[in-house]
Amino acid sequence: MSRFLRPKYNKLGDENLIELFKQRRDEAALNCLIKRYMSKVYYFSLSILKNQMDAEDAAMEVWANLKNHLVRYQIDNFSAWLMKVTKTESLKVLKSRMKNRFEELSEKNDPALMEFPLFEALDDRNPELEKLSKAVDELKEEQNRCIVAFYFQGMSYEEIAEEEGFELSKVKSHLQNGKRNLRLQLTK
């Protein structure tokens, strides 16, 4: 394809870039998509893991598997899907990190160290964390995207409106309804 006929990738939407990659294996389209979300994936991982190296590992895992995921799955909302994948990878890294720490402490066999409360709080088998994660996943799609963007990615109302294509009043409504629905689910 002539460089004059090549689309301006940075002006294309996520769905168009994904289609270009699927149909033509267009690496430039894929690179544009990665560049668009690289910092968002990293900072979202960092917000979960609280450690730069672990966040980099999780983000690299997300990008390493992206080609296969794009070909394999039908993705309707790339941004929301990518944040779910990033959350999953971050929790895998967190689980591995906590398992390694637990094994190190077990080797020392010091009973005082074995009672370290951080393990319970961060273990992804923690019932409260599982309950929250499940409750967020069960929200309506718009509420889920707004809750994840606002609370986990630290985006402002305006940034969410621009990113998701919602009116500002809809963002506020989705956040308010999402919080209410989360509260109801978590108090069952």
LOLOMAR-197020 format. One line per 3 residues: their letters; for each residue x, y, z of C-alpha. Coordinates in steps of 0.2 Angstrom, whole numbers, plus 5000, padded with zeros to 4 digits. Layout:
a> X:Y:Z | ...
***
This chain:
msr> 5000:5000:5000 | 5007:5017:4996 | 5011:5028:5010
flr> 4999:5041:5002 | 4984:5029:5003 | 4988:5024:5021
pky> 4975:5030:5033 | 4980:5043:5047 | 4980:5030:5061
nkl> 4980:5043:5075 | 4963:5049:5069 | 4955:5032:5068
gde> 4945:5025:5082 | 4950:5010:5091 | 4937:4999:5082
nli> 4944:5004:5065 | 4962:5001:5071 | 4957:4983:5077
elf> 4949:4980:5060 | 4964:4985:5050 | 4975:4974:5061
kqr> 4963:4959:5059 | 4960:4961:5041 | 4978:4965:5035
rde> 4989:4961:5050 | 4993:4980:5049 | 5007:4982:5062
aal> 5006:5001:5061 | 4988:5000:5066 | 4992:4989:5081
ncl> 5007:5001:5086 | 4995:5016:5086 | 4983:5006:5097
ikr> 4997:5002:5109 | 5004:5019:5109 | 4986:5026:5113
yms> 4984:5015:5129 | 5002:5012:5134 | 5002:5024:5149
kvy> 4984:5020:5154 | 4988:5002:5156 | 5004:5005:5165
yfs> 4996:5017:5177 | 4981:5006:5180 | 4993:4992:5184
lsi> 5003:5003:5196 | 4987:5008:5205 | 4984:4990:5209
lkn> 5002:4984:5212 | 5010:5000:5220 | 5027:4994:5213
qmd> 5034:5001:5196 | 5043:4985:5191 | 5028:4974:5194
aed> 5017:4986:5185 | 5029:4986:5170 | 5029:4967:5171
aam> 5010:4966:5170 | 5009:4979:5157 | 5021:4970:5146
evw> 5011:4954:5148 | 4995:4963:5142 | 5005:4970:5127
anl> 5013:4953:5123 | 4996:4944:5122 | 4987:4958:5113
knh> 4989:4951:5095 | 4982:4934:5100 | 4967:4942:5109
lvr> 4963:4954:5095 | 4962:4940:5083 | 4953:4928:5095
yqi> 4940:4939:5103 | 4926:4950:5097 | 4929:4966:5106
dnf> 4915:4979:5107 | 4923:4992:5119 | 4942:4991:5118
saw> 4945:5003:5132 | 4934:4994:5145 | 4940:4977:5139
lmk> 4958:4982:5140 | 4956:4988:5158 | 4948:4971:5162
vtk> 4963:4962:5155 | 4975:4974:5164 | 4966:4971:5180
tes> 4967:4952:5178 | 4986:4953:5173 | 4989:4964:5188
lkv> 4980:4952:5200 | 4991:4938:5193 | 5007:4947:5197
lks> 5000:4952:5214 | 4995:4934:5218 | 5013:4928:5212
rmk> 5021:4942:5223 | 5011:4937:5238 | 5014:4919:5236
nrf> 5033:4922:5235 | 5033:4933:5250 | 5023:4920:5260
eel> 5035:4906:5254 | 5050:4917:5260 | 5042:4919:5277
sek> 5037:4901:5278 | 5056:4896:5276 | 5061:4907:5290
ndp> 5047:4899:5300 | 5045:4913:5312 | 5027:4913:5320
alm> 5027:4932:5322 | 5030:4935:5304 | 5017:4922:5299
efp> 5004:4934:5306 | 5008:4948:5295 | 4990:4955:5291
lfe> 4995:4962:5273 | 4994:4945:5266 | 4976:4943:5270
ald> 4972:4961:5264 | 4981:4959:5247 | 4977:4940:5243
drn> 4966:4939:5228 | 4957:4925:5237 | 4952:4938:5250
pel> 4932:4937:5251 | 4930:4956:5251 | 4941:4959:5236
ekl> 4933:4945:5226 | 4916:4952:5231 | 4920:4969:5226
ska> 4928:4963:5209 | 4913:4952:5205 | 4901:4967:5210
vde> 4910:4979:5198 | 4910:4966:5184 | 4891:4963:5187
lke> 4887:4982:5184 | 4879:4988:5168 | 4892:4991:5155
eqn> 4891:5010:5156 | 4892:5010:5175 | 4906:4998:5175
rci> 4916:5008:5162 | 4913:5024:5172 | 4917:5016:5189
vaf> 4933:5008:5183 | 4939:5024:5174 | 4935:5036:5189
yfq> 4940:5025:5204 | 4953:5013:5197 | 4961:5024:5183
gms> 4959:5041:5192 | 4950:5049:5177 | 4940:5065:5179
yee> 4922:5066:5174 | 4927:5076:5159 | 4940:5064:5154
iae> 4928:5050:5155 | 4915:5059:5145 | 4928:5062:5131
eeg> 4935:5044:5132 | 4918:5035:5132 | 4908:5048:5122
fel> 4895:5051:5135 | 4888:5068:5140 | 4895:5074:5156
skv> 4878:5072:5165 | 4877:5054:5159 | 4895:5051:5167
ksh> 4888:5058:5183 | 4873:5048:5182 | 4882:5032:5178
lqn> 4894:5035:5193 | 4880:5038:5205 | 4870:5023:5199
gkr> 4885:5012:5199 | 4890:5017:5217 | 4872:5014:5223
nlr> 4871:4997:5214 | 4888:4992:5221 | 4883:4997:5238
lql> 4867:4986:5236 | 4877:4971:5230 | 4890:4972:5243
tk> 4877:4973:5257 | 4867:4958:5252
***
